[in-house]
């Protein structure tokens, strides 16, 4: 039985990955290490609480003693690092928190893995460290060149404190592979969407606001382009990289589902209004707000390498995935109410309703 130490496993992508691994594989044990910040929610994993192959450990990747303890206790074959501060708006307000968790937390986790895995002859056996990163480390693509895409060879050019912190973490992971020979992979994905995404991100925020008939804040002219990837497709890609990715390689994971932000918002309005039968949910709820500082204009990923090496391709069309996502949120209103209550509420109002 292989053991996966999944950091940030109570977050959006992490929890979907944990659920996938336990659903698709019988011979695995998953150890979920999560600090349980505002974006971590164990309710995401309620369906596997009784599974003897699943273990939860509340711990911070910045805590070296905790990392060492979990490595020694569970002896994982893989470490998959999802743990990160991930919201660009918050990184602009609190860049230090992003540098601490995303860079130093990754270094702490790398050091713990190296100490546990490195053998006397300098080899690492059948172990692997997988860093889950983002296409934002590449910077921005021009709107007027739809044939330009991010590739694994594209130079890193981050424009926000968030993307800078992820780029820094990626460089440390690469360096541990180059310097110590640690088996590592880095995945860089496009914008994920689907169940359990915290409603500070575009799609769940717009669904939540539309249901409440609140303004739908859209940055600038709304023409920024993002490549959208259904979270289950992303989790399948990471699973493949863990098993078959060539050590030291970077794999871009993209959906080839590029859309203008305003197009996403209008799609959500239309689908939510139809689903709940409310004619009051219209485009009139759209409120254009001052553009985000350092706002990248376009992201677009070429997933050619992961397709050629591992046979992965995105299986969910955006037209289908967005309907599945909206239906999930409509069926889980209690989940939404829970994650947007309490300590989060003041932040939520300050970041969105006060613009």
C-alpha positions in Angstrom: 0.0 0.0 0.0 1.4 3.4 -1.0 1.1 6.3 1.3 0.4 9.9 0.1 1.1 12.8 2.4 -1.2 15.5 1.0 -0.7 19.0 2.5 -3.6 21.4 2.2 -5.9 18.4 1.8 -8.9 20.2 3.4 -8.8 23.0 0.8 -10.4 23.2 -2.6 -8.1 21.2 -4.9 -6.5 19.2 -2.1 -9.9 17.8 -0.8 -10.9 16.9 -4.4 -7.6 15.1 -4.8 -8.0 13.2 -1.5 -11.5 12.1 -2.5 -10.3 11.0 -6.0 -7.4 8.9 -4.6 -9.6 7.0 -2.2 -12.3 6.6 -4.8 -10.1 5.4 -7.6 -7.4 3.4 -5.8 -7.9 0.6 -3.3 -4.2 0.2 -2.3 -3.5 3.7 -1.0 -3.4 5.5 2.3 -3.9 9.2 2.4 -2.6 11.4 5.2 -4.2 14.8 5.0 -2.0 17.5 6.7 -3.8 20.8 6.9 -3.5 23.9 9.1 -7.2 24.6 8.7 -7.0 28.2 7.9 -10.2 30.0 6.7 -10.1 28.2 3.4 -9.7 24.7 4.9 -12.9 22.8 5.7 -13.1 19.2 6.9 -16.7 19.1 5.8 -15.3 18.7 2.3 -14.1 15.3 3.3 -17.0 14.1 5.4 -17.6 11.1 3.1 -14.2 9.6 3.9 -14.1 10.2 7.6 -14.8 6.6 8.3 -12.4 5.2 5.8 -9.5 3.4 7.5 -7.2 4.4 4.6 -7.7 8.1 5.5 -6.0 10.0 8.3 -6.2 13.7 9.2 -3.5 15.6 10.9 -3.9 19.3 11.8 -0.4 20.8 11.3 1.3 23.7 9.5 3.9 23.1 6.8 6.0 25.9 8.4 6.3 23.8 11.5 9.5 21.6 11.0 8.9 19.5 14.1 5.3 18.6 12.8 6.6 17.8 9.3 9.3 15.6 10.8 6.8 13.8 13.0 4.4 13.1 10.2 7.2 11.9 7.9 8.5 9.5 10.6 5.0 8.3 11.7 3.5 7.6 8.3 6.6 7.1 6.1 4.9 8.5 2.9 6.0 7.4 -0.5 4.7 10.7 -2.0 4.4 14.2 -0.7 2.0 16.3 -2.7 2.1 20.0 -1.6 -1.2 21.8 -2.2 -0.8 23.9 1.0 -0.6 27.6 0.1 -2.1 31.0 0.5 -3.8 31.3 -2.8 -5.9 34.5 -3.2 -4.3 37.2 -5.3 -6.3 40.0 -3.6 -5.2 39.0 -0.2 -1.5 38.7 -1.3 -1.7 42.4 -2.3 -2.8 43.3 1.2 -0.7 40.7 3.1 2.4 39.7 1.1 4.3 38.6 4.1 1.8 35.7 4.8 2.3 34.5 1.3 6.1 34.5 1.5 6.0 32.7 4.8 3.6 29.9 3.8 4.2 29.5 0.2 8.0 29.9 0.1 9.3 29.0 3.6 6.6 26.4 4.2 7.6 24.6 1.0 11.3 24.8 2.0 10.4 23.4 5.5 8.5 20.5 3.9 11.3 19.8 1.4 13.8 19.6 4.3 11.6 17.2 6.2 11.2 15.0 3.1 14.9 15.1 2.4 15.8 14.1 5.9 13.3 11.2 5.9 14.1 9.9 2.4 17.7 10.5 1.6 19.8 7.3 2.0 23.5 7.0 2.9 24.5 6.8 -0.8 22.6 10.0 -1.6 19.7 8.3 -3.4 16.0 8.6 -2.4 14.5 5.2 -3.2 10.9 5.1 -4.6 9.8 8.5 -3.3 8.6 11.7 -4.9 7.8 15.3 -3.9 5.1 16.9 -6.1 4.7 20.7 -6.0 1.3 21.9 -7.1 1.8 25.3 -8.7 0.0 27.8 -11.0 0.2 29.2 -14.4 0.4 32.7 -12.8 4.1 32.2 -12.3 4.5 32.8 -16.1 3.0 36.3 -16.0 0.7 37.5 -18.7 -0.1 36.7 -22.4 -1.3 39.4 -24.9 -5.0 39.4 -25.7 -4.3 40.0 -29.4 -2.2 36.8 -29.9 -4.5 33.9 -29.3 -1.9 31.4 -30.5 0.5 32.4 -27.7 0.5 29.9 -24.8 2.5 29.2 -21.7 4.8 26.2 -22.1 7.1 24.6 -19.6 10.0 26.5 -21.1 8.3 29.9 -20.8 10.4 32.1 -18.5 8.8 32.9 -15.1 7.6 36.4 -14.8 5.2 36.8 -11.8 3.3 40.0 -11.4 1.6 39.6 -8.0 2.9 38.7 -4.5 0.9 35.5 -4.8 2.5 34.4 -8.1 5.9 35.6 -6.9 5.6 33.4 -3.8 4.6 30.4 -5.9 7.5 31.0 -8.4 9.9 31.1 -5.4 8.5 27.8 -4.1 8.9 26.3 -7.6 12.5 27.3 -7.8 13.3 25.8 -4.4 11.6 22.5 -5.5 13.7 22.5 -8.7 16.8 23.3 -6.7 16.3 20.4 -4.4 16.0 18.1 -7.4 19.1 19.6 -9.0 21.3 19.9 -5.9 20.3 16.9 -3.8 18.9 14.6 -6.5 15.5 14.5 -4.8 12.8 13.1 -7.1 10.5 16.1 -7.7 7.8 17.2 -10.1 6.1 20.6 -10.5 2.7 20.9 -12.0 1.4 24.3 -13.1 -2.4 24.4 -13.7 -4.8 26.9 -15.1 -7.8 28.3 -13.2 -9.6 25.5 -11.4 -13.3 25.4 -10.7 -15.7 22.9 -9.3 -17.1 21.6 -5.9 -15.7 22.9 -2.6 -14.0 26.1 -3.9 -13.9 28.8 -1.3 -16.1 31.8 -2.3 -13.4 34.3 -2.6 -12.6 33.0 -6.1 -14.5 34.2 -9.2 -17.0 31.4 -9.9 -18.2 30.5 -6.4 -18.3 34.2 -5.5 -20.5 35.1 -8.4 -22.8 32.1 -7.7 -23.1 33.1 -4.1 -23.8 36.8 -4.9 -26.2 36.0 -7.7 -28.3 33.8 -5.3 -28.3 36.6 -2.8 -29.1 39.2 -5.5 -25.9 41.1 -4.5 -23.7 43.1 -6.9 -21.3 40.9 -8.9 -18.0 42.8 -8.9 -16.0 42.6 -12.1 -12.5 44.0 -12.3 -11.7 46.7 -14.9 -13.4 46.0 -18.3 -14.0 42.3 -17.6 -12.0 41.3 -20.7 -9.2 39.5 -18.9 -8.9 35.9 -20.1 -8.4 32.8 -18.1 -8.1 29.2 -19.0 -10.6 27.1 -17.0 -9.9 23.6 -15.8 -12.5 21.4 -14.0 -10.9 20.3 -10.7 -11.5 16.6 -11.2 -9.5 16.7 -14.5 -6.7 18.5 -12.6 -6.7 15.8 -9.8 -6.4 13.1 -12.4 -3.4 14.9 -13.9 -1.6 15.0 -10.5 -2.4 11.4 -9.9 -0.6 10.5 -13.2 2.3 12.8 -12.4 2.8 11.0 -9.1 2.9 7.6 -10.7 4.6 8.2 -14.0 6.0 11.7 -14.2 9.7 11.8 -15.1 11.6 13.1 -12.0 12.7 16.7 -12.4 10.1 17.6 -15.0 7.5 20.4 -15.0 4.1 19.6 -16.4 1.6 22.3 -17.4 -2.0 21.3 -16.8 -4.5 23.3 -18.9 -8.1 23.0 -20.0 -8.0 24.8 -23.3 -11.2 26.5 -22.1 -10.3 30.2 -22.4 -13.0 32.7 -21.5 -13.2 36.4 -20.8 -14.1 37.0 -17.1 -17.2 38.9 -18.1 -18.3 35.9 -20.2 -18.0 33.7 -17.1 -20.1 36.1 -15.1 -22.8 36.3 -17.7 -22.9 32.5 -18.0 -23.3 32.1 -14.2 -26.1 34.7 -14.2 -28.0 32.9 -16.9 -27.5 29.4 -15.4 -28.3 30.4 -11.8 -31.4 32.4 -12.9 -32.7 29.4 -14.9 -31.9 26.9 -12.1 -33.8 28.8 -9.4 -36.4 30.3 -11.7 -35.7 33.9 -10.7 -36.0 36.7 -13.3 -34.5 39.2 -10.9 -31.0 37.6 -11.4 -29.9 39.5 -14.5 -26.9 41.2 -16.0 -27.9 44.4 -14.1 -26.3 42.8 -11.0 -22.9 43.2 -12.7 -20.8 46.0 -11.1 -17.5 47.1 -12.7 -14.9 47.9 -10.0 -11.4 49.4 -10.1 -9.0 46.9 -11.7 -6.8 44.8 -9.5 -3.1 46.0 -9.1 -0.8 44.0 -11.5 -3.8 42.2 -13.1 -2.6 39.8 -15.7 -4.4 40.2 -19.0 -4.5 36.6 -20.3 -3.5 33.1 -19.2 -3.4 30.2 -21.7 -1.7 26.9 -21.1 -0.4 24.4 -23.7 -0.7 21.0 -22.1 1.1 19.2 -24.9 3.9 17.8 -22.8 1.6 16.1 -20.2 -0.5 14.7 -23.0 2.5 13.3 -24.8 4.3 11.9 -21.7 1.4 10.7 -19.6 -1.6 10.6 -22.0 -3.6 13.2 -20.0 -6.1 15.5 -21.5 -9.0 17.6 -20.1 -12.2 15.5 -20.3 -14.7 18.1 -19.1 -15.9 20.8 -21.5 -16.5 24.1 -19.8 -20.1 24.2 -20.9 -20.7 21.0 -19.0 -18.4 21.7 -16.0 -19.9 25.1 -15.2 -23.4 23.6 -15.1 -22.2 20.7 -12.8 -20.5 23.3 -10.6 -23.5 25.6 -10.3 -25.8 22.6 -9.5 -23.3 21.5 -6.8 -23.4 24.9 -5.1 -27.2 25.1 -5.3 -27.4 21.6 -3.7 -25.0 22.6 -0.9 -26.3 26.0 0.3 -25.6 25.0 3.9 -21.9 24.5 3.0 -21.8 27.9 1.5 -23.4 29.5 4.5 -21.0 27.8 6.8 -17.8 28.9 5.0 -19.0 32.5 4.6 -20.0 33.0 8.2 -18.1 33.9 11.4 -14.6 35.3 11.1 -14.7 35.3 7.3 -17.7 37.6 7.1 -15.8 40.8 7.9 -13.1 40.0 5.4 -15.7 39.1 2.8 -17.5 42.4 3.1 -14.2 44.4 3.1 -12.9 42.7 0.1 -16.0 42.6 -2.1 -19.0 44.4 -0.9 -17.1 47.5 0.0 -15.7 48.2 -3.4 
